[in-house]
Amino acid sequence: MKILSIDPGLTCGFVLYNTPEIEHWGQCTPKKIYKKLELVFYDLVIIEQFIIYSWTAKTLIGSALETVELIGTVKYLCKKKEMTVYESQTQRKKPFEGKKLKKWSQFDIIKGEHVRDALRHLLAYLMQYKKINPKNVKIHTVI
């Protein structure tokens, strides 16, 4: 199963999982995410939901809501190619923050907060829906 997990924003984090391993990860612009979706078919695209809460609303006054546009574009591109989209709630990544993610040392190689957020969403999905223990997720490394 080929899964692209995305942490959306002006700088996007992404992780590409192809059963049974993570093949590629990094940070890029939204345009590069769009290009990935146009060029490659993914069985599933995971993207973090964007929800406005009362405590965050004030910070969004005057914002163009670029992240919302990015999520909408990703959903459109996926629908066009009949790729499944799973919107992951922000709190889904919580079990994999801090020390809990560090206990699986194979993930130490993956750097950058946006990339690690995409990783957290991927791991939450794999655990809940595919019953895959994160310690069994392999990382493809090129020597």
C-alpha positions in Angstrom: 0.0 0.0 0.0 1.4 3.4 -1.1 0.6 6.1 1.4 1.5 9.8 1.3 1.2 11.6 4.6 1.2 15.4 4.6 1.5 18.1 7.2 0.0 21.0 5.4 1.3 24.6 5.6 3.4 27.2 3.8 6.1 24.6 4.3 4.7 21.1 4.0 6.1 18.0 5.7 5.6 14.7 3.9 6.3 11.0 4.4 6.0 8.4 1.7 5.2 4.9 3.1 5.1 1.9 0.7 4.3 -1.3 2.6 6.4 -2.3 4.7 8.7 0.7 4.9 9.0 4.5 4.8 10.7 5.2 1.4 11.0 9.0 1.4 10.4 12.0 3.5 11.1 15.8 3.5 9.8 19.3 3.5 8.7 21.2 0.4 6.3 23.9 -0.9 2.7 23.2 -1.6 3.4 23.3 -5.3 5.7 20.3 -5.0 3.0 18.4 -3.1 0.6 19.1 -5.9 3.2 17.8 -8.4 3.7 14.6 -6.4 -0.1 14.1 -6.5 -0.3 14.7 -10.2 2.6 12.4 -11.1 2.1 9.4 -8.7 -0.9 7.4 -7.7 -1.2 6.8 -4.0 -3.6 4.3 -2.4 -4.1 6.7 0.4 -3.3 10.4 1.1 -3.3 11.4 4.8 -3.6 15.1 5.5 -4.0 16.9 8.8 -7.4 18.6 9.2 -7.6 22.4 9.7 -10.1 23.3 12.4 -10.6 26.7 13.9 -11.0 26.7 17.6 -12.1 29.6 19.8 -8.5 29.9 21.2 -7.0 30.0 17.7 -9.5 32.2 15.9 -7.9 35.5 16.8 -4.6 34.5 15.3 -6.3 33.9 12.0 -7.8 37.4 11.7 -6.5 38.9 8.4 -5.1 35.5 7.3 -5.6 34.3 3.7 -6.0 30.8 5.1 -3.4 29.3 2.7 -3.4 26.0 4.6 -7.1 25.6 4.0 -6.6 26.3 0.3 -3.8 23.7 0.2 -6.0 21.1 1.9 -8.8 21.8 -0.6 -6.4 21.5 -3.6 -5.0 18.2 -2.3 -8.5 16.9 -1.9 -9.4 18.0 -5.4 -6.3 16.5 -7.0 -7.0 13.2 -5.1 -10.6 13.1 -6.2 -9.6 13.7 -9.8 -7.4 10.6 -9.7 -9.7 8.6 -7.5 -7.2 8.5 -4.6 -8.6 8.0 -1.1 -8.1 10.9 1.4 -8.0 10.5 5.1 -8.2 13.7 7.1 -6.4 13.2 10.4 -7.4 15.2 13.4 -4.6 17.2 15.0 -4.9 15.3 18.3 -4.3 12.0 16.5 -0.6 12.8 16.5 -0.4 13.4 20.2 0.5 9.8 21.2 3.6 10.1 19.1 5.1 13.3 20.4 8.2 13.7 22.5 9.6 10.7 24.2 7.1 8.3 22.8 8.3 8.8 19.2 11.9 8.6 20.4 11.4 5.1 21.9 11.4 3.8 18.3 15.0 4.9 17.4 14.6 4.0 13.7 12.7 7.3 13.3 15.6 9.4 14.6 16.8 9.8 11.0 13.6 11.8 10.1 14.2 15.4 11.0 12.2 18.6 10.8 9.0 19.4 12.8 6.7 19.4 9.7 8.1 16.1 8.5 7.8 14.6 12.0 4.2 15.7 12.2 3.5 13.9 8.9 5.2 10.9 10.4 3.0 11.1 13.5 -0.2 11.1 11.4 1.1 8.2 9.4 1.9 6.1 12.5 -1.5 6.9 14.1 -3.2 5.7 10.9 -1.1 2.5 10.6 -1.7 1.7 14.2 -5.5 2.3 14.2 -6.5 1.1 10.8 -3.8 -1.4 9.8 -2.9 -2.7 13.2 0.8 -2.1 12.5 3.0 -1.5 15.5 5.2 1.5 14.9 8.3 -0.5 16.0 7.8 -2.7 13.0 7.8 0.1 10.5 11.1 0.1 8.6 13.0 3.0 7.1 14.5 2.7 3.7 18.0 4.0 3.9 20.3 4.5 0.9 24.0 3.8 1.6 
